[in-house]
């Protein structure tokens, strides 16, 4: 092969490698975001349950 073709192939391989790394990083970021959403949902559920417990406790003491 000529030198130009070899250079072109090397550049393509380099770009493909960079593209793969970027894709893997973006997949990792999405996983982190999903984990964060799950944590927020769990905290919200706990807060709602705590408020309900306080309200029920207040109503029970009132009657």
Secondary structure, 3 states (H helix, E strand, C coil): CCHHHHHHHHHHHHHHHHHHHHHHHHHHHHHHHHHHHHHHHHHHHHHHHHHHHHHHHHHHHHC
